[in-house]
Amino acid sequence: MAKAFGVFKTIRNNWKKSVFFTAILSYSANFANEKYETHMFMSQCCRTVSAYGDMPLSVDKKPKKVTVILNPAANKRNSKSDFEKYCAPLLYLAGYSVTVLTTEREGGARSLVENLIGETDALIVAGGDGTLSEVVTGLLRRLKGDTSLTEHLPIGILPLGRTNNVARQLLQPQDDNHVHFLTNATMAIINEVNSARPVVKIENLESPNPEKCVYALNSIEWGALREAKVTRDQYWYFGKLRNFAAFVFGSQFLQYTVDAELEYSPPCSGCSNCYKKVTTAINKPSSLFSWISWLFSFKRNSGGTDYSKIINLECSNYSKVPIRTFNININLDVKQTPVLRINVGPENISYSEFVKEGYLKFRDENSKIQNSVIEAKDVTVTPHIDDEIKWLSIDNEDYEVKPMKLSLLPNAVYLFKPDNSMSQNQSQNKSDKESSLSLDKFKNHIGLKQFV
């Protein structure tokens, strides 16, 4: 009993040291427990995945090949180590032949896919939304915008970036554990279930190379909120609060004004007008392949809905509206009928509202001050700008503000996702002859083979 009183007396007399060492001990215990749980979880995942790799392979088949486009600068340069610890072991155990291509500069992922040589069964994006946008842009540029060929080269997403909105929409994680998120994304690739997803084609109307389009899968943002967001790394000394600090100390962006004109068409689930646009985009007299692509694309649609016989007079009606706001955000809303949701804020807001909007933005909550929402299929943005260079974000990548046209392309790419979220597009019946013809033109065009 005397010893116990002695211990309590020592703690009372040295309470500062006691508190300090108690905090260190608690942190160490929590850190060790997390490491142990992660180790046990990864061990279980490896045992599960090894069953795929242990399955016998017939002599006439080769191991499946996947090409990983890794952005080592993503997530403050932690993406490479996370990939090697949590994703690569599962892919190797599943029996995949993995080729890792590392980006070395901004736009490097786009160039890697455009110039990809050799055979591969799937592309895997190891990065965030920006890297995913670059990979999709490179693929569709390589295919000259022909989205009818993308089903033969599905894309997997390993959410290793700072912003992973598309991956969260696809995988729908049940918790905030980063390791669980990565392993679930890897398992979705191994399970080989994919579904179609729309993309936004963005054309620079002033570009001398109109075929050099950019493709987005999430959002386009222009305005004060975007300007404050890109400065968050300047407040690194605030740690996890730097996202919020960018808006607290971003009062200078309250004077930012977005002045432009929007011309948009209403949402459409498919009609003769849309059908003509698709065939016109594919049917270019510049190459023999384009004519063959048009022919086969028409045959594949013949078994389903014949959009050429659906009349929608509203589809080709465009509306013009001038906007003057502090921020505009165009989101790709993925639902039964995909639409472009244009969120236009007021022209001026107070400082408190600006800080609150920044707080809601990083919590992925809806804005509280938007004064108008427009749903559209195609949008043309004509900015009224002076000689000052302004910037906008396309899937969190920076681009200079120029007159641009945004076009919604349904079922443009195929992304891996969990089995229970399988899209109906995955189960469409296609004849063996049509699939064979489509695959042949795909292989001849870009030198890649079908994902088995």
C-alpha positions in Angstrom: 0.0 0.0 0.0 2.8 2.4 0.8 4.4 1.7 -2.6 1.1 2.7 -4.3 0.9 5.9 -2.4 4.6 6.6 -3.3 3.8 6.1 -7.0 0.8 8.5 -6.9 2.9 11.0 -5.0 5.6 10.9 -7.6 3.1 11.4 -10.4 1.6 14.3 -8.6 4.9 16.0 -8.0 6.0 15.4 -11.6 2.6 15.8 -13.4 4.0 17.5 -16.5 6.4 14.6 -17.2 3.7 12.2 -16.4 1.3 13.7 -18.9 3.9 13.8 -21.6 5.0 10.2 -21.2 1.4 9.1 -20.9 0.6 10.7 -24.3 3.7 9.2 -25.8 2.8 5.7 -24.5 -0.9 6.0 -25.7 0.3 7.1 -29.2 2.8 4.3 -29.4 0.2 1.7 -28.3 -2.3 3.0 -30.8 0.3 3.0 -33.6 1.4 -0.5 -32.8 -2.2 -1.7 -32.8 -3.0 -0.1 -36.2 0.2 -1.7 -37.6 -0.9 -5.1 -36.3 -4.4 -4.8 -37.6 -3.1 -3.8 -41.0 -0.7 -6.7 -41.1 -3.5 -9.2 -40.2 -5.9 -7.6 -42.7 -3.3 -7.8 -45.5 -2.4 -11.4 -44.6 -6.1 -12.3 -45.0 -6.3 -10.5 -48.3 -3.2 -12.3 -49.6 -4.6 -15.7 -48.6 -7.9 -14.9 -50.4 -6.2 -13.6 -53.6 -3.7 -16.4 -53.8 -6.6 -18.7 -54.7 -6.8 -16.9 -58.0 -3.2 -17.3 -58.7 -3.2 -21.0 -57.8 -5.9 -21.8 -60.4 -4.5 -23.9 -63.3 -4.0 -22.2 -66.6 -4.4 -24.0 -69.9 -1.3 -24.3 -72.2 -2.9 -22.2 -74.9 -3.4 -19.2 -72.6 -1.0 -16.7 -71.2 -1.1 -14.9 -67.8 -3.1 -11.7 -68.0 -1.2 -8.6 -68.5 -2.0 -5.3 -66.9 -0.3 -1.9 -67.3 -0.1 0.3 -64.2 0.2 4.1 -64.8 1.7 5.3 -61.5 1.9 8.9 -60.5 4.7 9.0 -57.9 4.0 12.6 -57.0 0.4 11.9 -56.0 -0.7 12.3 -52.3 2.5 14.2 -51.3 4.7 11.5 -52.9 3.3 8.6 -50.8 1.6 6.9 -53.7 4.5 4.7 -54.8 5.1 3.3 -51.3 1.4 2.7 -50.8 1.2 0.9 -54.1 4.1 -1.3 -53.4 2.8 -2.2 -49.9 -0.9 -2.7 -50.4 -1.7 -3.1 -54.1 1.2 -4.7 -56.0 1.4 -7.9 -53.8 -2.3 -8.6 -54.4 -1.9 -8.2 -58.2 1.2 -10.5 -58.3 -0.5 -13.2 -56.1 -3.5 -13.1 -58.4 -1.3 -14.3 -61.2 -1.1 -11.0 -63.2 1.9 -10.0 -65.3 2.3 -6.4 -64.1 4.0 -3.6 -66.0 4.5 -0.4 -64.1 5.0 2.9 -66.0 5.9 5.9 -63.9 5.0 9.4 -64.9 7.8 12.0 -64.7 6.1 15.2 -65.4 2.6 16.9 -65.6 0.7 15.3 -68.4 3.0 12.3 -68.4 0.2 9.8 -67.9 -1.5 11.1 -71.0 1.7 10.7 -73.1 2.3 7.2 -71.7 -1.1 5.9 -72.8 -0.9 7.7 -76.2 2.5 6.0 -77.0 1.9 2.7 -75.2 3.6 -0.2 -77.0 2.9 -3.9 -76.6 0.0 -5.9 -75.4 -2.1 -5.3 -72.3 -5.4 -6.6 -71.0 -6.3 -3.6 -68.8 -5.0 -0.2 -67.7 -4.7 0.5 -64.0 -4.5 4.1 -62.8 -2.4 4.5 -59.6 -3.2 8.1 -58.6 -6.0 10.5 -58.1 -8.7 12.1 -60.2 -6.2 14.1 -62.2 -4.2 11.1 -63.2 -7.4 9.2 -64.2 -8.4 12.1 -66.4 -5.0 12.1 -68.1 -5.2 8.3 -68.8 -8.7 8.5 -70.2 -7.7 11.5 -72.3 -4.7 9.6 -73.7 -6.8 6.5 -74.4 -9.5 8.4 -76.3 -7.0 10.5 -78.2 -5.3 7.2 -79.3 -8.7 5.9 -80.4 -9.4 9.2 -82.1 -12.5 9.7 -79.9 -14.1 6.4 -80.9 -15.7 5.3 -77.6 -17.1 2.2 -79.1 -13.7 0.5 -78.7 -13.1 1.2 -75.0 -15.0 -1.8 -73.8 -12.1 -4.0 -74.8 -9.7 -2.1 -72.5 -11.2 -1.6 -69.1 -9.6 0.7 -66.6 -9.0 0.0 -62.9 -8.5 2.8 -60.3 -6.2 2.5 -57.3 -7.1 5.6 -55.2 -3.6 6.8 -54.4 -4.1 10.5 -55.0 -5.2 13.3 -52.7 -8.6 13.6 -54.4 -10.3 10.3 -55.3 -13.9 11.3 -56.0 -14.5 9.0 -58.9 -13.1 6.0 -57.0 -15.3 6.8 -54.0 -18.4 6.9 -56.3 -17.5 3.5 -57.8 -16.3 1.6 -54.7 -18.4 3.3 -52.1 -16.1 2.7 -49.1 -17.7 1.8 -45.8 -15.1 3.5 -43.6 -12.2 6.0 -43.8 -9.5 3.4 -43.6 -7.1 4.0 -46.4 -5.7 0.5 -46.5 -9.2 -0.9 -46.8 -9.9 1.5 -49.6 -6.8 0.4 -51.6 -7.4 -3.3 -51.1 -11.0 -3.1 -52.1 -10.0 -1.2 -55.2 -7.4 -3.9 -56.0 -10.0 -6.7 -55.4 -12.4 -5.0 -57.8 -9.8 -5.3 -60.5 -9.0 -8.9 -59.7 -12.7 -9.8 -59.8 -12.8 -8.5 -63.4 -16.2 -6.8 -63.2 -16.5 -3.6 -65.1 -19.3 -1.2 -66.1 -19.7 1.7 -68.5 -19.3 5.3 -67.3 -19.9 8.6 -69.1 -17.2 11.2 -69.6 -17.1 14.9 -70.5 -15.4 15.8 -73.7 -13.8 19.3 -73.4 -12.8 21.1 -76.6 -10.8 24.3 -76.7 -12.6 26.4 -79.3 -9.4 28.4 -80.0 -7.0 25.5 -80.3 -5.3 25.0 -83.7 -5.5 21.2 -82.9 -9.2 20.5 -82.2 -8.6 16.8 -82.0 -6.5 17.4 -78.8 -9.5 17.3 -76.5 -9.4 16.8 -72.7 -11.8 14.3 -71.1 -13.1 14.6 -67.5 -14.9 12.2 -65.2 -15.7 14.4 -62.3 -15.9 18.2 -62.4 -14.8 21.5 -63.9 -14.5 24.5 -61.5 -13.7 28.1 -62.1 -13.8 30.9 -59.6 -12.9 32.1 -56.1 -13.3 28.7 -54.3 -11.0 27.1 -56.8 -8.4 29.9 -56.4 -8.4 29.5 -52.7 -8.2 25.7 -52.9 -5.0 25.7 -55.0 -3.2 27.7 -52.3 -3.7 25.2 -49.5 -0.2 23.8 -49.7 1.2 27.2 -48.8 -0.3 26.6 -45.3 1.4 23.3 -44.8 2.4 24.3 -41.2 -1.2 24.0 -40.2 -1.1 20.3 -40.9 -4.6 18.8 -41.5 -6.1 22.2 -41.1 -4.4 23.7 -44.1 -7.5 23.1 -46.3 -9.5 25.2 -44.0 -6.7 27.8 -43.5 -6.7 28.4 -47.3 -10.1 29.9 -47.0 -9.6 31.6 -43.7 -6.7 33.6 -45.1 -8.1 33.8 -48.6 -10.1 37.0 -48.3 -8.3 38.5 -51.3 -10.3 36.0 -53.5 -13.6 37.6 -52.5 -13.1 40.1 -55.4 -12.8 37.3 -58.0 -15.6 37.4 -60.6 -16.5 34.9 -63.2 -18.0 36.7 -66.2 -19.1 34.5 -69.1 -21.9 33.3 -71.3 -23.3 29.8 -71.3 -25.1 28.1 -74.2 -26.5 24.8 -73.3 -28.9 22.1 -74.4 -31.3 20.2 -72.1 -30.5 16.6 -70.9 -31.4 13.8 -73.3 -31.4 10.0 -72.8 -30.8 9.4 -76.5 -32.5 10.5 -79.7 -32.0 10.9 -83.5 -30.1 14.1 -82.9 -27.6 12.5 -80.5 -27.3 9.5 -82.9 -26.3 11.7 -85.7 -23.7 13.4 -83.6 -22.1 10.1 -82.6 -22.0 8.8 -86.2 -20.7 12.1 -87.5 -17.9 12.1 -84.9 -16.8 8.6 -85.9 -17.5 8.8 -89.6 -14.6 11.0 -90.8 -13.2 10.5 -94.4 -9.6 10.9 -93.1 -9.1 7.2 -92.8 -10.5 3.9 -93.9 -10.7 2.7 -90.3 -13.3 5.5 -89.5 -15.7 4.1 -92.1 -15.3 0.6 -90.8 -15.8 1.8 -87.2 -19.0 3.6 -88.2 -20.4 0.4 -89.9 -19.7 -1.9 -86.9 -21.0 0.7 -84.4 -24.2 0.8 -86.2 -24.6 -2.9 -86.2 -24.0 -3.2 -82.4 -26.7 -0.6 -81.7 -29.2 -2.5 -83.9 -29.8 -5.2 -81.3 -30.8 -2.6 -78.7 -32.5 0.8 -78.8 -32.6 2.3 -82.2 -32.0 6.0 -81.3 -32.2 7.1 -84.9 -36.0 6.6 -84.7 -36.5 8.5 -81.4 -37.5 12.2 -82.0 -36.7 14.7 -79.2 -37.3 18.3 -80.5 -35.9 19.7 -77.2 -32.5 18.1 -77.7 -31.3 20.5 -80.3 -32.8 23.6 -78.6 -30.0 25.7 -77.1 -30.5 28.3 -74.5 -28.1 31.2 -73.8 -27.7 32.8 -70.4 -25.1 35.3 -69.2 -23.5 34.6 -65.8 -21.6 36.8 -63.4 -20.7 35.0 -60.2 -17.9 34.4 -57.7 -17.7 30.7 -58.6 -19.1 28.1 -61.1 -18.9 24.4 -60.8 -19.9 21.9 -63.5 -20.3 18.4 -62.2 -20.8 15.1 -64.1 -23.9 13.7 -62.4 -23.9 9.9 -63.0 -27.4 8.5 -62.9 -29.8 6.7 -65.2 -29.6 9.6 -67.6 -26.2 11.3 -67.0 -26.3 15.1 -67.0 -24.0 18.0 -66.6 -25.0 19.8 -63.4 -24.0 23.5 -63.5 -23.9 25.1 -60.1 -23.8 28.9 -60.3 -23.3 30.9 -57.2 -24.2 34.6 -56.5 -22.0 37.4 -57.7 -20.9 38.5 -54.3 -20.7 36.7 -50.9 -19.5 37.8 -47.4 -16.3 36.6 -45.8 -18.1 34.3 -43.4 -20.0 32.7 -46.2 -16.8 32.2 -48.1 -15.1 30.4 -45.2 -18.2 28.3 -44.6 -18.3 27.3 -48.3 -14.6 26.2 -48.1 -15.4 24.2 -45.0 -18.3 22.4 -46.7 -16.3 21.9 -49.8 -13.6 19.8 -48.1 -16.3 17.8 -46.2 -17.9 16.9 -49.6 -21.1 18.6 -48.5 -23.4 20.6 -50.8 -23.2 24.3 -51.1 -25.7 26.4 -49.1 -25.6 29.6 -51.2 -26.0 28.5 -54.8 -28.7 30.6 -56.5 -29.2 28.5 -59.6 -28.7 25.0 -60.9 -28.8 24.1 -64.6 -28.9 20.6 -66.0 -27.5 20.2 -69.5 -26.2 17.7 -72.0 -23.9 20.0 -74.0 -22.5 23.3 -72.7 -20.5 26.0 -74.5 -18.7 28.4 -72.2 -17.6 31.8 -73.6 -15.6 33.7 -71.0 -15.5 37.5 -71.1 -11.9 38.0 -70.0 -9.3 40.7 -70.5 -5.6 40.3 -71.0 -5.2 38.8 -67.5 -4.6 35.0 -67.6 -7.1 33.1 -65.6 -7.2 29.4 -64.6 -9.8 26.7 -64.0 -9.6 23.1 -62.7 -10.6 20.0 -64.7 -10.6 17.1 -62.3 -8.3 19.1 -60.1 -5.8 19.7 -62.9 -5.1 23.4 -63.9 -5.9 24.7 -67.4 -6.0 28.2 -68.8 -9.5 29.7 -69.2 -10.5 29.6 -72.9 -13.7 29.4 -74.8 -14.7 25.7 -74.6 -17.4 23.3 -75.5 -18.4 20.5 -73.0 -20.1 17.4 -74.5 -21.5 14.5 -72.5 -20.4 11.1 -73.9 -22.5 8.3 -72.3 -20.9 4.8 -71.9 -17.5 6.2 -73.0 -15.1 4.2 -70.8 -15.4 1.0 -68.7 -14.2 1.0 -65.1 -13.7 -1.9 -62.7 -16.1 -1.9 -59.8 -17.4 -4.3 -57.1 -19.6 -7.2 -58.1 -22.7 -5.9 -56.3 -22.6 -2.6 -58.2 -22.4 -4.2 -61.6 -24.1 -2.1 -64.3 -26.7 -3.4 -66.7 -24.4 -2.3 -69.5 -22.1 -5.2 -68.5 -24.8 -7.8 -69.2 -25.9 -6.6 -72.7 -26.0 -9.5 -75.1 -23.8 -9.2 -78.2 -23.3 -11.8 -80.9 -20.0 -13.6 -81.2 -19.5 -12.3 -84.7 -20.0 -8.7 -83.8 -17.7 -8.9 -80.8 -15.0 -10.6 -83.0 -15.2 -7.9 -85.7 -15.1 -5.2 -83.1 -12.1 -6.7 -81.3 -10.2 -7.2 -84.6 -10.5 -3.5 -85.5 -9.5 -2.6 -82.0 -6.3 -4.7 -82.1 -5.4 -3.5 -85.5 -5.9 0.1 -84.5 -3.9 0.4 -81.3 -2.0 -2.9 -80.9 -3.7 -4.1 -77.7 -5.6 -7.2 -77.0 -8.9 -8.0 -75.4 -9.3 -8.3 -71.6 -10.3 -11.9 -71.2 
